[in-house]
């Protein structure tokens, strides 16, 4: 804990110093790349990588990788990926937070705007798409540690309930709620968004960010979201999807897209039309659909490019160095396997697939619940 705090402090000091230096004419533009490389320890940076390596120097990666591969095999055989997702995030929720801060999703980024500032802007964008108001009850399903829900509550004055299956995320998320002083308006509870533990018409608004990619039954998930919505309420979904450019017969396309799913123990990525069809069957009415990362915004995966994380993780030298470090026992057993399966992938695959235009990580889709009935899907099919 002491070393972690020191690394965090060093990262913060470096980040502040570089902010000042980058503002100096002539010299500033030359130093800008260093700002992204040696940023704060709680953001995407080289500093965060060292913090991660230190904190997990004694972790049992061998056991984790065995359980990870076994859970993925079960999911691929049965279509039930819940166990695998929970197993993955029991470890990766903290790893992702260590290496990327509290922000686990891609957002629009602009030249001269930091990643944290971009996420602050995204929180306001989410509030606007939800049309969140003071006193409303809002559900964030698949909430992780509930960062977005807390920000929505802060900005809008609404009350936000987070739903997750992970024990670690419930404990960590509620700790963050208390630390933010939002315990009167925010809470995280345990549950599966395919069978939500809430009565019909419980919430004014419902939203999910990067969570429906873990569902192997999209129709049930969206139907449940519609069920707990009050008439007139909104469902907002912000997801990673495959685009019309994706060709499953193209080996390169399939390699990148499969790696995204396999490394995170989730089913194959959905297409936007799957969301539209599921929402229609649930009785929801389209309100808006926006790609937030259309120009002049930078590509949705640009955070990995501007920090040079993609270049570092794509380097064979880095991979060989990690393998050597494990061989001489500087790193724990099976760390190399973990590093390749869960760090290099899916990070590099997001970037490569994004560059090809076969995966999109910035689609905001909004529907309105006019009047939900449990027979909506049946009526739609009849």
Secondary structure in CASP SS format (residue, H / E / C, confidence):
PFRMAT SS
TARGET T0000
AUTHOR 0000-0000-0000
METHOD secondary structure of the structure
MODEL  1
X C 1.00
X H 1.00
X H 1.00
X H 1.00
X H 1.00
X H 1.00
X H 1.00
X H 1.00
X H 1.00
X H 1.00
X H 1.00
X H 1.00
X H 1.00
X H 1.00
X H 1.00
X H 1.00
X H 1.00
X H 1.00
X H 1.00
X H 1.00
X H 1.00
X H 1.00
X C 1.00
X C 1.00
X C 1.00
X C 1.00
X H 1.00
X H 1.00
X H 1.00
X H 1.00
X H 1.00
X H 1.00
X H 1.00
X H 1.00
X H 1.00
X H 1.00
X H 1.00
X C 1.00
X C 1.00
X C 1.00
X C 1.00
X C 1.00
X C 1.00
X C 1.00
X C 1.00
X H 1.00
X H 1.00
X H 1.00
X H 1.00
X H 1.00
X H 1.00
X H 1.00
X H 1.00
X H 1.00
X H 1.00
X C 1.00
X C 1.00
X C 1.00
X C 1.00
X C 1.00
X H 1.00
X H 1.00
X H 1.00
X H 1.00
X H 1.00
X H 1.00
X H 1.00
X H 1.00
X H 1.00
X H 1.00
X H 1.00
X H 1.00
X H 1.00
X H 1.00
X H 1.00
X H 1.00
X H 1.00
X H 1.00
X C 1.00
X C 1.00
X C 1.00
X H 1.00
X H 1.00
X H 1.00
X H 1.00
X H 1.00
X H 1.00
X H 1.00
X H 1.00
X H 1.00
X H 1.00
X H 1.00
X H 1.00
X H 1.00
X H 1.00
X H 1.00
X H 1.00
X H 1.00
X H 1.00
X H 1.00
X C 1.00
X C 1.00
X C 1.00
X C 1.00
X C 1.00
X C 1.00
X C 1.00
X C 1.00
X E 1.00
X C 1.00
X C 1.00
X C 1.00
X C 1.00
X C 1.00
X H 1.00
X H 1.00
X H 1.00
X H 1.00
X H 1.00
X H 1.00
X H 1.00
X H 1.00
X H 1.00
X H 1.00
X H 1.00
X H 1.00
X H 1.00
X H 1.00
X H 1.00
X H 1.00
X C 1.00
X C 1.00
X C 1.00
X C 1.00
X C 1.00
X C 1.00
X E 1.00
X E 1.00
X E 1.00
X E 1.00
X E 1.00
X C 1.00
X C 1.00
X C 1.00
X C 1.00
X C 1.00
X H 1.00
X H 1.00
X H 1.00
X H 1.00
X H 1.00
X H 1.00
X H 1.00
X H 1.00
X H 1.00
X H 1.00
X C 1.00
X C 1.00
X E 1.00
X E 1.00
X E 1.00
X E 1.00
X E 1.00
X E 1.00
X C 1.00
X C 1.00
X H 1.00
X H 1.00
X H 1.00
X H 1.00
X H 1.00
X H 1.00
X H 1.00
X H 1.00
X H 1.00
X H 1.00
X H 1.00
X H 1.00
X H 1.00
X C 1.00
X C 1.00
X C 1.00
X C 1.00
X C 1.00
X C 1.00
X E 1.00
X E 1.00
X E 1.00
X E 1.00
X E 1.00
X C 1.00
X E 1.00
X C 1.00
X C 1.00
X E 1.00
X C 1.00
X C 1.00
X C 1.00
X C 1.00
X C 1.00
X C 1.00
X C 1.00
X E 1.00
X E 1.00
X E 1.00
X E 1.00
X E 1.00
X E 1.00
X E 1.00
X C 1.00
X C 1.00
X H 1.00
X H 1.00
X H 1.00
X C 1.00
X C 1.00
X C 1.00
X H 1.00
X H 1.00
X H 1.00
X H 1.00
X H 1.00
X H 1.00
X H 1.00
X H 1.00
X H 1.00
X H 1.00
X C 1.00
X E 1.00
X E 1.00
X E 1.00
X E 1.00
X E 1.00
X E 1.00
X E 1.00
X E 1.00
X E 1.00
X E 1.00
X E 1.00
X E 1.00
X E 1.00
X E 1.00
X C 1.00
X C 1.00
X C 1.00
X C 1.00
X C 1.00
X C 1.00
X C 1.00
X C 1.00
X H 1.00
X H 1.00
X H 1.00
X H 1.00
X H 1.00
X H 1.00
X H 1.00
X H 1.00
X H 1.00
X H 1.00
X H 1.00
X H 1.00
X H 1.00
X C 1.00
X C 1.00
X C 1.00
X C 1.00
X C 1.00
X C 1.00
X C 1.00
X E 1.00
X H 1.00
X H 1.00
X H 1.00
X H 1.00
X H 1.00
X H 1.00
X H 1.00
X H 1.00
X H 1.00
X H 1.00
X C 1.00
X C 1.00
X E 1.00
X E 1.00
X E 1.00
X E 1.00
X E 1.00
X E 1.00
X E 1.00
X E 1.00
X C 1.00
X C 1.00
X C 1.00
X C 1.00
X C 1.00
X C 1.00
X E 1.00
X C 1.00
X C 1.00
X C 1.00
X H 1.00
X H 1.00
X H 1.00
X H 1.00
X H 1.00
X C 1.00
X C 1.00
X H 1.00
X H 1.00
X H 1.00
X H 1.00
X H 1.00
X H 1.00
X C 1.00
X H 1.00
X H 1.00
X H 1.00
X H 1.00
X H 1.00
X H 1.00
X H 1.00
X H 1.00
X H 1.00
X H 1.00
X H 1.00
X H 1.00
X C 1.00
X C 1.00
X C 1.00
X C 1.00
X C 1.00
X C 1.00
X C 1.00
X H 1.00
X H 1.00
X H 1.00
X H 1.00
X H 1.00
X H 1.00
X H 1.00
X H 1.00
X H 1.00
X H 1.00
X H 1.00
X H 1.00
X H 1.00
X H 1.00
X H 1.00
X H 1.00
X H 1.00
X H 1.00
X H 1.00
X H 1.00
X H 1.00
X H 1.00
X C 1.00
X C 1.00
X E 1.00
X E 1.00
X E 1.00
X E 1.00
X E 1.00
X E 1.00
X E 1.00
X E 1.00
X E 1.00
X E 1.00
X E 1.00
X C 1.00
X C 1.00
X C 1.00
X C 1.00
X C 1.00
X C 1.00
X H 1.00
X H 1.00
X H 1.00
X H 1.00
X H 1.00
X H 1.00
X C 1.00
END
